[in-house]
Amino acid sequence: MDYRYLGKSALKVSPLCLGAMMFGGETDEATSKRIIDKAYDQGVNFIDTADVYHAGRSEQIVGRAIAERRDNWVIATKFGYPTSQGPNEQGQSRKWIIQSVEASLKRLGTDYIDILYFHRALADAPLEEGVRAIGDLIRQGKVRYFGVSNFKGWRIAEMARLADQSGIDRPVASEPLYNIVDRTAEVEQLPAASHYGLGVVSYSPLARGVLSGKYAADAPPPADSRAGRGDKRIQQTEWRPESLAIAQTIAAHAAKRGTTSIAFALAWVLKNRLVSSTIAGPRTEAQWDSYVEALQLQLGPDDEKLVDSLVTPGHASTPGYTDPGYPVEGRRVV
């Protein structure tokens, strides 16, 4: 395993981060444990979960699966999304951060979290309080490092400034959406993270499965796929004719190279030297096996040229859906 430093920290992580979003939901505990054990045997030391994944069941499954080798793993989890209707059971107040961390520690069965992420940016919430609270948790030994997820470049800069002001280490990781059919993170998120010393841990390298090549543009999706199951998020975001066509072109190119579109898409993300690791979240053991192939695939100038011809650097395949959880903030009508 070619471990990489996470940004300017001294922490080394595997280029593939095992995403646990399906664990406890679509993926049962027995299968989840098999995947986790296999990933460990392959040299993977980085696993990503969150307090809201399947109402905390993902954290519980991860905690039980890694208990005997806890210190060999880098565990990342997140806070910020609502877990109930209460106004203070979400967000980034000191009250909620401490409460959510204590709950995550209990579910994970550990006494420390390696990386704690702000799961999302909140336009109306002050950042200072959250940074100070995390500083306290770091000093207490309950959190080792912190990071940000889905933060724009200016917020990454502000988080670095607030950490400096609070006398704690800057965040070590930024977690943006990044894949062949959505390259918008290249505009500011990736360069800002690099400038301020954050490692990039991107997510959705397969565009929620679109880049696997399993979807035909002119046919219904397979019944056991996310689109076939009626997954709302993929229908709002990646399920676009342009992206489906691009995926088929990538699949044909990968086949000529003797590999798969899955390995190609993951290897393309990891070819970017600004990326420390990418989160690959399997539903099945076979899916995980297909992800690992990317670690042996070397891409060259012709591969880069092909992708650039399909999706312009810094752009997405087509204008898309704006998730209300991550609103566009640049127009405020008076």
N, C-alpha and C positions, 0 to 999 in steps of 0.2 A: 504494500500500500504506500503510495506516494503522499504522505501526510503534508499538509500545508499549514503555515502559520495563519492564524485568524487575525487579519489586519496587522496592526503593529503590536499586538499582544504576543506573549511568549507561548500561547496556547496552540497546540497542534491538533488539527482535526482532519478526518478523512475527507477526500473530495466529494464522496457521496455521503449525504446525511440521510439517515433512515427516517422518513416521515411517518408518524404514527397516527395521522388523522383518521384513518379507516379503522384502527384498532378499537374494539369495543362496540363497533357498529356493524358495518358491512363485513368486517373481518373478525371472526370469533377469537377467543383467547388462545385456544390451542394453536391455531394457525399463526396468530400474532407471535407467539413464543417461538415457533419454529423459524419464522422469518428473522426475529431478533437474534436467535442463537446462530443461524446461518450467517447473518451479516457480521456478527462478532468473529466467527471463525474465518471470515474472509478479510478481516482487518479493519472493518468499519468500527469507529469509536464514537460516533456522533449521532444522536437521536433527538428528534424534535417532536414535541407534543404541545398541548395547551390545556388550560383549565376548562375550556368550553367544549372540547372535543368529546362528544357523546356524554355530556353532563359529567365529565370527570372520569369516565370509565377508561379512556385512553391512558391517562396518567396512572391509574391503578394497575392496568395490565403491564405497562412499561415498568413500573416499580417492582412488580412481582417477578417479571422476567429477568431483570438485570440484578436482582438483589444480591446474588452471590458474587457478582463482579462489578458492584456499583462503582468503585473507584477507577475502573478501567474505562468507564463511559463518560462522555461529555453530554450531560442532559440539558436540553433547552426547553423551557416552557414559557407560557405567556399569560398576561393578565389584561383586562380592559373591557372585554365584552360582557354584556349583562348575563347574570346567572339567575336572576329573578326580576320581578317588577320593581323592586325597591330602588329609589333614586341613588342610593349610595352603595348598591351592590353591582357596581360597574364603574367604568371611568378610571381616573388616575389620581384620586385623593389619597392622602396618607392612610386614612381609615381603610379604604378598599385594598390598596396595595398590600398592606400588612396582613389584612384578613385573607386575601386570596393566596398570598405566599404561604401562610400557615396551613391553609387547606391543601395547597399543592404538595407541600412537604409531607403532610399526613397521607395523601393518596399515593405519592411516590414511595413512601416508606423510607425516606432518607432525611438526613439532617441538614443537607445543603443542596442548592440548585446551582448548576454551573453557569448557565446563562439565562437571565430573566429578560424577556422582551416586553416592551410596550407593544401590544398587539396591533394597535392602530393609532393614528393621530386623531385628536379631538380638537376641532377648530375653536371651540368655546372654552376650553379648559386650560388653565395655566400649567406650564411645564415644570416650573421651579419646584413646586411641592412634591411632585412625583420623583424628581431627581434627588431631592433631599431625603425622601423616604427610602429610596433604594440605597443611597449612601449609608443610611443607618443600618439597613439589612446587611450590607457588605461588611460593615464594621462588626456586626454581631456574628458574622460567619455563616449566615443563612443563605447568602447569595455570593457567588464568586465574581461574576461579571454581569453586565447588562447590555441590552441591545435594543434596536428599534425595528419595527415591522411596518412596511408601507408608509414610511416617512419620506416626504419630498426633500430635495436637496437643502433648502433653506432651514428646514426643521432639523436635519442632521447637523448642520452647522450650529444651530442654536443649542442642541443637546450637548455638543462638544464644549461650547462656551459655558453653559450652566454647570457642567461637570468640573471644568477648570475653576469656576467661581466657587463651587462647593468643596473643592479640595479632594475630589475623588477621581479615579481614573475615568477617562472618557469611555463611552460605549465601545464595545469591541466588534459589534456586528450590526449590519443592516440587512433586512430581509425583504427584498423587492420581488415583484412578479417579473420574470424574465424568461423568454423563450424565442424561438425563431419567428413566430408569428406575432409576437408583441415585444418589440425592441425599444419601447419608449423609455425604459430605465436607463438606456445609454445616454440620454440627453443630459440628465442632471443627477439622478440618484447614484449611479455607479461612480462617476467622477467625484462627486461630493464625498461619498464614503471613502474613496481612496485618499483624497486630500486630507481628510480629518482622521485617518488612521483606522477606520472601521473595515473589517473584512465583510465581503458580500456573501451572504448565504441565500441564494436565490431560491424561489419556489416555483412550482408548476412548469418544470422544464419541458414537459410533454403537452403543455396547453390543455390540461385536464383530459389527456388521452387523445386529443385530436391528432397530435404528431406521431402517434403510434402507427398511423396508416390504416387503422381498422375501419375507418368510416369512409364510405363511398359518397361522392357528392350527389349521386342520382339514385340512391337506394336508402331504405330505412336503416337505422342503426341496429347493430346486434342487440338482442334482447337483454344480454347480461352486461352491457356497457353502461356508462354513466348516462349517456344520451338516451339509450334504450330504456333505462329505468325512469326517465323523466326528470333527471337531476336539474333543478332550476338554475343553478349557477352556470353550468356549461351551456345551457340554452340561452342564457342572457349574454354570455361573454364569447366563448370560443366557437360556438356553433354557427359558423358563417361560411357561405359558399367559397369565398376567397381562401380562407384558411384550410378548408377541406381539400381544395384543389392543390394548394401548396403542399399539404401533407402527402398527397399522392405523388407529386413530383419528387419530394424528398425520398419517399419509399422506393421509387424507381432508381434514383441515383444511388441510394444505399445498397440496393440489390446488385447493381453493377460493381460496387466496391466489395461485394461479398459480406455485407453486414446488414443490419436491420435499421429501419427508420428510428426505432427507439434508441438504439445505441448511438446513432448519428446525432439525434437531437440533444441527447445528454452530453455527448462529447463536444458538440458545438458550444454549449454553455460553458463547459469547463475549459475550453480552449481560450476563453477570455481571461487574461492574467489578472483582471480586477476581481475575479470571482474566486473566493476561497473554497466554497463548497456549494453544492446544490441539493435541495431536498427532493428526494424521490420517495413518494408515498404509495406503496403497493397495497392492493386489495388481496392479492393471492401470492403464493410462494413463486409461482411461475412468472408473475410480473416482476418480482424482485430479481429473479435469475436473469431476466432480459435487461434489467437496468445495469447490472454489474458488468456486462459486456462492454459498456462504454469506457471503462477504465483502461482497456487494452487497445482502443481505437485511436489512431493518430490521424488528424485531419491536416490537410495542406491548403495551399493557395487556391487550387481549383474548387475545393469545397467552400471556402470563404466566398469566392466569386459567385458560385451558384446561389448561396443564401442571399447575398447582397442583391442579386438580380431578381429574387423573389420578393424580398421585403427590404425596403430602403433602411439603412442604418438609422436608428433613432425613431423609427415609426412602427406602427402595427400594420397588419395586412389590410385592415379597413377600419374606418371610424367605428367605435363600438359603444357598448353599454357603460354607463357611469354608475358604479355601485354607490348607493346612498351612504354606505359606511365610509366611503372614501370620496367625498364630494369635491367638485371643482370649486376652488375658493376665490377665484380671481374676478368675480363680478358680484357686487353687492348692491342691489337696487335700492335707492333712497326714496 
